Every structure is written in C-alpha cells, then in structure tokens.
C-alpha cells in the first residue's frame, strides 16, 4: 500500500487544476482540497497533510497562472520563442511559441510551413483570436509573417541538427512515402508528409505510427541501458538519463513528448532498481511534477491517455518479467525487455485513440 500513498495527492491536484481552469476561481477548488484532506485524515494524518499541501499548492499556482492569462492582452505583434516544431493541420501548420512571463504556450497557425527551429526567438505579426476551447490558454494567433530575430541555444541547435541529419539520411536511401514515414515513426517528424498521405493514415487507423509514445522512449532508454549493461548502476542511470534528455530535446518538449517521457522515467526506474515491480508512486510523482510545471497539461487529452498507458505498463511489467525470466537471460536484460514489451502492448492501442 505504500506505493499508493501519492495517488490521492496526484489525483486531487489534477482535479483542482481542472476546476480552476473551468471556473477561473479558486474557491470551489479550495473547498474540495480541505474536504478531501479531512476525509484522508481518518485514514492517515501524514497522508492528509501531504494531500492538503499539494492541493493548496496546485490551487495557488494554477490560480496565478489563470489570472495572468486572463489579464494579458496578446497584440498583433508578438515576440516569442519557438517551443515546439511545426505540425501539419487540415488547413495549414501549427507551432507552439512561448512568451516571456506568459504561463502557457501560444498556438500559432500559419498557411505555409514555418521553417523555424525550436528555441528560435521570433517576431510574429498577425491576428490574435479568442477561443472557447477548454484549457488554461484562451488565444490562438493567426500569423501572417514570422521573422527570426535570434538563434537557438546550443542544445536546441544540436536537436535540430540531429532531426535534419536523420531526415536527409532517410531521403538519401528511400523515396516516396517511406521517406516521410520513417522520420515520423522514429522522431514524430511529420513535416515530410503530404495532406493526402496523412489522410490515408487517418482512414486506415494507422496515425499512431507517427505519434511519439511511451514505447518510443522505452526503446531509446532500453538501448542506452543495454549498451552499458555491464557497468555500475550509477553509470547505467546516467547514460539512460542522458539518452532520455537527448530524445526529448530532439523530438521537442510538447505535451505528447512530456507524456512519453513520463513513461520512460517509470521504465528507467524499473530497469535500474532492485525490484521487479514498477512503483506506482513514480507515476504519481510524474503527474504532480508535470502539472505543477505546466497546469495546462491537466486539460490535455493526450496527457490523460499517457497516464492511463503508464498505469497499464505498471500492471503489465511484473507478469512479463516473470514470463521472460524463464528464458534464463541476465536480469538487467529481462527487465529491459519486460518494460519495452509492456510499453508496446499497452500504449499502441491507447495512442491509436488520439
């Protein structure tokens, strides 16, 4: 039961964040926090204190962010930094930008593909439009022009170089649809896909092939760990963490990548720990940390699916570990294979729903 102790605080944080996003007031959320705190106190006083503190923290953080969003005016000229790579939509392209002192990313829509690497400071000209969609942010920006006025830092330059180098290598050895499909499957890079190609994927139910999921991250982490399987646990942890960081930088830190990274964190701990049971409190910590880092994730459909997927992986790893363990392989390899297989079995059908 100790692994379940952080589930009530994580669930409460998620709910109060959604309440504030929907009502734009903290009072109903605060009432819920104290009601839940009193209820949990009958079970465990220490857990009640933890739950209440995290709940109040979530109310304060999300309320401040909602107030900033509601009192900030987005002008027709905006200076912002690219926070994601561009993705194709039915009518054009969408790319997320981050404005200084603005707590959510600004979705920017363009008719032509914006060739703006992540991390680039840009001057945007266009028209801000209020939206009625449920979320912390309430503005879209229809851009007519985008002028780069700065350069990405070295880490983001490296990530862009890897993406472009990989795409060029694929194009040099393949052609047609394969040249667009491989970067999408490996890095979630759909920029080479035509609208007709994308529509065929939608019609056949194969859009999950180009979605970055927990299975992608699990395979990256697994490969990194296996490369240093005979090293010390500290070295394996460091290499796997660097591989995970590098993958997030290359793919881009949007919501889908953050949710995939959450799955990778759980898999990393399972592979490197002495236990064969994936700790549920790790998932709860990931939820708490990510929602406090970005309150808008609480209202993100993909993030909710990722939490469900990770919960499924937690349940699937122990029996898979027992099954693969009968092969007599080294335990570190058994753990890695159990996590990778669990990620595939659980996330593929869930990502297909997105």
N, C-alpha and C positions, 0 to 999 in steps of 0.2 A: 504493500500500500504506500510505502514511502515514495515510490516513483510517481504516484498520482497526486502528490501534495500540491504541485504547482499548477495543476489543471484548473481548479477553481479560480485562482487569480488571473490566469490567462484568459479563461472564458469570460470572466467579469470585465476585464479590460477591453476585450473585443466588443462586448455588448454595450458598455457605457460609451465607447467611441462611436458606435453606430447611432446611439441615442442622440449624442451631441451633434453629429453630422446631420441627422434628420431634423432635430428640433431647434438647433442653433442656440440652445440654452443649457446650462449645467445642472439645473435644479432637479430634474427628473433623474438624471444620472447619479447625482449625489445621494438622492433618496434611496436608489437601488443599492449603491455601494454600502451604505450603513445598514440597510435591511439584510443584505447578504452577509455582511460582517457579523451581525448579531446572530444570524442563523448558524454560521460556521462556528461561532464561539461555543455552541453547545456540543460541538464535535471536538474541536481543538482550539484552544485560546491562541496559541502561537500562530497557527494557520490563519485564524481570523484576523490577527494583526497584520500578517503579510498580505492577505487578500485586501484588507481595507486600505493599506498604504498604497499598494499598486493601483487599486481602483481610484483613489483620490488623485494619485499622480497622473493617471490617464485622463481624468476629468479636467485637471488643471492644464495639462499640455494640450489636449485637443481643443479645449475652450479658447485658449490663447491663439492657437492656430486658426480656428474658425473665425475669431474676431478680426485677426489680421487679414484673412481672405475677404471677409465681408466689408472691410473698411478701406481696402486697397483698390484704386482705380487703375485699370490697365489701359494705357494710352495707345494711340495709333502708331507710335514709335517706341519700341522696347529694346533695351539692351539686355541680352540674356546669354546663357551658356548652354550649349547642346548637352542634354542629359541622357540621350539615347540615340540610337541610329534610326534612320528613316524607315518607315514601314508603309507598304502599299495599302491603299484602301480602294473601295469601289469607285471613288471619284477622283483620286489623286494620291497624295502622300501625307503621312502624319509623323511628326517628330516631337519629342518632349524637350522642352527647354526649362532651365532653372533661372529664376530672377533672384538677385540678392535680397535677403530679408523677406522673401515670399515663401510660405511654408509648403507649397505644393508645386509640382511642375506644371508648366503651361503647355497644353497641347497646341501645336502649330500645324495648320493644314495648308498645303501648297498643291497647285495643279501639276507642277513639274517636280521631278525628283530633286530634292535639295542635297547637293554634294557638300555636306557639312559634317566633318568628323566629330565624334563625341569629344566634349571638352573644349570646343572652339567658342570663343566669345564672338557674338554676332549682334548686329544691329538689324532689327526686324521692323519692317514697315507694312502696315495692313490695317485690318479692322477687327477689334475685339467683339465677341458675341457672347451674350449671356446664355447659359444653358440651363435646362431644367432636369438634367440627369442627376441621380443620387450620388453624392460624393462631397468631399471636402472642398474641392475646387469647383467654381461655377462659371468659368470663362474659357472659351475657345478663341484662337487667334487665326484669322484668315490672312495669311501673309501674301503680299504682292511682290516684295523684294526682301532679300536677306543678304547683308553684306558682312562677311567676316572681318572683324577688327582686332583679332587676337589669335593666338596659337594654343593648341592643347599642351598640357604638360607632358613630360617625357613618358610617363606611364601610359597615358592615353594615346600618345603617338605610337608607342610600341604596339598597343592593342589594335590600332587601325592598320599598322603595317602588317601584322600577322593576318588579319582578315583579308587585306588586299592581296598579300602574297599567296595565301591559300586559294583565293578565287582565281588568280592568274594561273596557278599551277593546275587547278582543275580544268580551266578553259584550255590549257595547252595540251591536255591529254584526253579531253572529252569534248563532245559537241552536243548541240540541241538541248533537249530538256534535262539531260543528265548534268550538264554544266551549271544549270540553275538549281537542280535538286540537291546535289551533294553539299554545297555550302549551306543550304537551308537545313539539311539533316544534321550536319556537324556543328554549325555555329548559329543556326537560326537566321542566317542571312538570306532574306527573300528578295533582295533588290534585283536579282537577275531574272526573276520570274515574271512572265508576261501576264496580263489580266486573264487571258484565255487559259493559260497553264494553271493559274490559281483557281479559276472556276472549275476546271476539271477535277482538281483536288477536292474542292468542296462537294461536287456532285458525287464523287466516289467515296467520300468519307475518309479521305487519307490526309486531311490537313494536319493531323497530329505528327506526321513525319517531319514537318518543318517547324515544329514547336519545340523550344528548349524545355526539357522536362528534367525531373529528378534522375531519370535513367541516364541522361547525358552526363550530368555531374557525377553520378555514381561511377560511371565508366572511367571518367577522367581521374577521379580520386583513386579508383581501384588500380588503374595503370600506374599511377605515381607510386602507390604503396608497394606494388609488386616489383617495381624497379629497384627498390631498396629494401626488399623483404628480409634480407639477412643483416640489416643494420639495426641499431638500437631503436627502441620505441620512440625516443626523443627525435631521432633523425627521421624516422618514418612520419611522425606527426608534422615535423617542419616541412618536409617535401610535399606531403599531401596538402597542407595548408597553403603553400605557395602555388601548387597546381590549381587549387580551387580559386584562389585570388586571381591568378592569371586568367583563368577561364572566364570569370565574371568580368574582368576588365576587357577581354577580347569581345565577348558577346554583348556586353552593355548592361548596366545596373538598372534595367527597368523591372517592373513588377514580376514578370514571368521569370526573369533570371534570379531575382531575390528569392522567389518561392522555390526554384530549383536548387539554389544554394542552401536553403534550409534543409532540404532532403539530403544534400551532400554532407552537411555538418553532422546529421544523425548517423549517416553511413560511416563517416570518418571515425566517430567515437566508437562505433561498434567494432570496426576493424582493428582499432588500436587499443581497445580496452581488454581487460582480462575476462570480461563476461560475454556470453553469447546472447544476452538479452538486450535489445535496444532500449535505452532508458526513455520512458515517456516524458520525464521531466526535461529532457533535452529539447523535445518539440515544444513544450510549454515555454521554455526559456527563449526559444527562437521566436515564437509568437509574441511574447512580451517585448522582446528587444526590437523586433521589426515594427510593431505597431507603435511603440513609443518613438522609434526613429522616424516613421512616416505614418501618420494617422490615417491617411487616405487608403492604405493597404487594407484596413478593416472592411472597406466597402468594395474591394476589388474581387471580382468573381474568380479570377484565376488564382488569387491568393487563397481563397476559401477552398478551392479544389485541391491546391497543393497541400494544405494542412490535412485534408481527408486522405490524400495519397500517402503522405508521410505516416499518418496513423495506420494505414493499411500495411505499409512496409514494416512498421514496428511489430505488427502482429504476425507478419509473414516470415520475418528473419529467423526466429527460433526453430520452427519446424524445418525450414530449408537448411539451416545449419546442421540439424540432426541428420537430415537425409544425405547431404553432401559429405558429412563427416564419415559416413560408412565407406567412402572411397579410400580412406587412409591417407589423404593428402595432408600436408602441413596445415596446422590450424589457421595461420595467417591467410593462407590461400583459401581455405574453407570459408572463413569469414568474408573475404573479399567477394568470392563467388556467390555467397548467400545474399549479400547486400545487392550486388549487381542484378541477380536474378529476381529478387524481390522487387527492385525498382522497375524492372521491365514488366513483370506480371501485374503490378498494381497501377503504375502510372499510365501505361499505354491506353487502357480503356477510359481512364478519367480525363486524360489530356484530349482524347478524341471528342469529348463533350464540349470543349472550348470553341 
